[in-house]
């Protein structure tokens, strides 16, 4: 069983501030995969305007937010549930389904494992192929589906950045359905793709009653502190989940921010283009550093392996002294202490990262 520290995430700026006496403005955080453009201006204005409404309770099921999503996704709102971040919905679903055995392709987001441990479910791990850039072998995976009640996939995959085609995930869902195995597909980073409809399984909830899709607004719209995500499944499943959830888990500021965010077409278009531009620049530049093996990214983060005798923890500490935070990936199951991950940021910040990396790896 993992220790508490094994479930830590990126984005702990306070730790670095306290340890090295930096101000928040002096730190560049590459450990959290948040859109470097920052929160949309329309969301900032809305939050300021809505402060007075905090004297009222929020809508219990975020009805207005779900209605807006319904129009954007061209999907009945009865198939949508809003959550206090996508993480809340993971816990809610595994608890409702009364799962006994969960299959996790690893490395993967630690909250999946934590949710399994919370309900005392048995975990089985399917190790992705490092030699083949963390590919997902469906033929091999099929053997595991028979003996598990649930499989949790994420696409684009975190932390590897691997992007799986829709047909592959549809095939897995179909195989799982035959084995009475439930499928969760976490699409937390899919908004960063300019062709997301070619990879998302959202429309497949109409065809598979064993499928649940997770989405997050916190990464793409840079509002992790507000906690906002949503899930998509069959109308029957969503009705049952709504009955079992705690009341008012999505606060009123998150609800109005979500409505404004998903309607900000200019911000959405600009984010997709600029993140792609900077991702390509950073990937190409990192590949030029001979001491690093850089995995091809699909969205706004890049997984990297150190080739020389230096652990990710030591590199993280050295870079923290320079005011730069990277994500040590050694606590991801299936990765060792030579892996770290960086988020894609602005050109100026990316150049600073490259300068410090080159200096420290000499």
N, C-alpha and C positions, 0 to 999 in steps of 0.2 A: 504493500500500500504506500502511496506517495505521502510525503510529509507536507505540512502546511505550506512551507516555502516553495514546494514543487508546483503549486497552483498559482504562483504570483504572475501578474500580467506586466506589460510595459506601462510607461506613462507616470512613473513615480518621481515626479520632479522634486517634491518636498525632501525626499531622501538625499538627493544630490545637493540641494540647497544647504541642508543642515550639515552634511558631511564635508563639503568643500567651500562653504561660505560664499556661495554665489547668490546673486539676486535672481529672481525668476526670469528677468529680461536677458540675463547673461547666458542662459541655458538654451541649447537647441536640442529638442527632444525628437530623436529619430526612432524611439522605441515604441511609440503609439501610432497606429496606422490611421491617422486622421487627415482629412483633406487639408492641404497646406493653404488653400485660399481662405480658410477660416469660415466662421458663421456668415450666412447670407445677410446682407444689410437689412433686407425686409424683415428677417426674423428678429434682428436686434431691435428694430423699431417697434415691432409687434409686442415683444416681451416687455419693453418699457411701458407701452400703452396698456397692457393687460395686468399690470401690477395691482391696480385697484380692484380687479375682479377676484383676487385671492381671498377675499372675505366670503366667497361663495364656494360650494363644493363643485368639483369637476363633474362632467358627465360620467356616470358609472362605467359605461362601456365605450367611451370615446366615440359616440355615435357620429358626430359631425366629421371627425377625422376619418372614420371608416367610410363615410359617404363619399368624401373627396377621393380616397384611395380607390373606391369602387369605380368611380368614373375614369380615373387615370389608368387603372388596370383592366378596365372593361370586364369586371368580375362582380358578381352579386355580393353585396356587403355582408350577407349572411355567411359568406365563406371566409370572412376576415375577422381576426381578433387582434386588438392592439395590446401592447405589453410595455412594462416598465423596462425597456431594453429587450432585445431578443432573448437574453439570458433568462428572464422571468418565464418566458413561454417554454423554454426547454424543460425547466423544473416542473412546470404545470402539466405538460404533456406526459412526461415519463411517469409522473405520479398518477395521473388519471388512467393511463393504459395498464397500470399494475404489471409493469415489465419485470420479468425474472432474469433474462439474459440479454445483454446489449453487446453488439458488435461495433467496434471502433477501428476504422482504418487510421493508422497513426504514422507520423505525428499528427496531432490535431489540437484544436482549441480545448483548453483544460476544463472549461465549464461542463462539457459533455461528461467527462469522467466524474466530476464533482456531483453532478445530478444523479448519476448512477449510484455513487456511494451513498448519497442521501437516502435513497429508497432501498439500499442494501441489495441492489441487483448485481448479478454476476457479470463480470466484464471479460470479453475476449477481444484480443487485439490482432488486427490484420496489418502487418508491416508493409508499407508502400516501398516499392523498389527504388532504392537510392541510385543504383547503377543506371537505371533507366529514367532518371529525373523524376522519381516518385510517381511513376505511372500506376494506374489502377487496373490490375488484371482481372477481368470479369470471370473468366473460366476458373481461376483460383478462388475468387471471392464466393462463387456459387456454392462451393463445398461448405463454407462457413454459414451461409444463410439458413440452411436447414436446421441448425441447432441454436439459433438465436431468435428472440422475439422482436428485436429492433436493431436497425443499423442507422448510424448517424453519419451522413456525408456532408462535406461542405465544398461549394463551388462558386467562385474561385477558392482554391484550397489555401487555408492558413495553417502553417506558416510557409509553405513551399512556393506559393504563387502559381501552382499548377492549375490549368483550366481544363475541365473535362467537358467533352461535347455532349449536347443534349441527348443524342441517340444512345450514348453509353449509359447515362444515368437512367434513361427511360427503360433500357434493357435490364438494368439492375432492379428497378422498381417492379418490372413485370415478373422477374424471377422471384423476387421477394414476395410478391402477391401469391404466387403459387405455393409458397412455403408458409403462408399466413404470418409473414414477417412485416413489421411496420417500417417505413422509411421516412427519416427526417433529412431534408436537404437544406442546409444553411447557406443562404445566398447573401450573407452580410455585406460582401464587397462587390456584388455584381453591378451595382449602379455605376461603378467606375468604367465599365465596358461601354464602348460606343455602339456595340452590336449585341447588347445584353439579351435581346429577345431570341437570339440564336442559341443561347446557352441556358436560359431560365426554364425551369419546369413548372412555372406558375399555372399555365393553362392545362397541365396534365392532371391537376386535382379533379378535373371533370371526368377523367378516364380511370383514375386509380383511387379507391377508397382507403388505401393503406399509405397514402402520401401526405406529408405535411411540410410546407415550405416556410422557412424562417427568413425574415428580412430585417435589416437595421437601418435607421436613419442617422445614427450617431456618427458613423465613420464618414459617410459622403457629405453630410451637411455640417460636420464639425460641431456637434452638440452632445458630446458624451456625458457631460454633466447633467443634462436634462433627462437622459434615459428614455429612449423611445424606439420601439420596434414593432413589428407586426408578424402575424402568422397567417397562413392560408391553408385551408383544408376543406373537407366536405362540410356541408351545412349542418349535418348531424353532429359531427365532431366538434365544430365551433360552438354549437348550442350547449353541448355538455361541458366544454371547457369554461364557457362563460358562467355556468351554474356553480362551478367549483372554485373559481378564483376569488381572491380577497377583493373587497370593494375598493374603488377609487385608487387602483395601483398606478394609473397614468394621470399625473397631475395636470391641472388646467393649463399651465404654461407650456408643457410639452405638447399638449393637444393642439393649441393654437399655433405653436411654432411648426408643428408637423404639417398643418394645412398650408401655411405660408410657404414652407420649404418646397413641398412637392409641386407647387404651382409656379415656382420661380424658374421659368424656362431658360432665361439668360444665364443664370448661375449654373444650372445643370449642364448646359451646353459648354460653357466656359470651363467648368471643372473637368469634364471628360477630355477636352482638347488639351488643356494645360497639364493635367496629370499625365496624359500620354506622352507629351513632349518631354517633360522632365524625367519621366520613367525611362524613356529611351536614352536620354542623355546620361543619366546616372548609371544605367546598366552598361552602356558602352564604355563609360569611363572606368567603372569598377573592373570590367573585364581586362583592362589594360594593366592592372596591378597583378603581377605574376604570382604573388603569394596567396592569392585568393581564387577559389572556385566559385563562380557566380551563377546561380540558377536563374534561368530566364523568367522574368516576371510577367504577369498578365494584368495586374492592377497596381495599387499604390504602395507596394512593399516588395522588398527583395531579400531572398534568403542567400546567405553566403557561408562558405566553409573556408576556414583558415588552413592553408597547406603546411605552414611552418610550425615549429614547436612553440606555440603560444595558445593558451586557452582563451575561449570567448570571455570568461570571467575576468581574466587578467587584462584583456584588451578593453573590456567594458570599463574597468577601473582606471586604466590609463587615459581613456578618452573622456571619462567623467572629469578628470582633473583639468581637461581642456574645455570643459563646459559643454560636452556633447554626450548625449545618452543614446546608447544602442541597446538592442534587445538581445541579451544572452539567451540562446535557445537550448541550452543544455538541459533545461527542465521539461522540454517537450519529449514525451515518450517516443523513442525511435531515433532521436538525435543525440549526439554526444557533445562533449565540451569544446568541439572545434566549430560549432555552428553559431552564427548570430544573424540577426535580421535588422534591416533598416527601412524606415518609411521613406517615401518619395516626398521631397519638400521643394521649396523655391530654388531657383538657379543659384542664388547667392549662398544659401544654406547648403545645398548639395556640393558646391565647390569647396566650402569650408570643411565639410565631412571628408572629401577626397584628400584635401591637403593634410589634414590631421592623420588620416589613415596611412598615407604614404610615408609620412614622417615617422610614425610609430612602428611601422612594419620594416623599416630599414634595418 
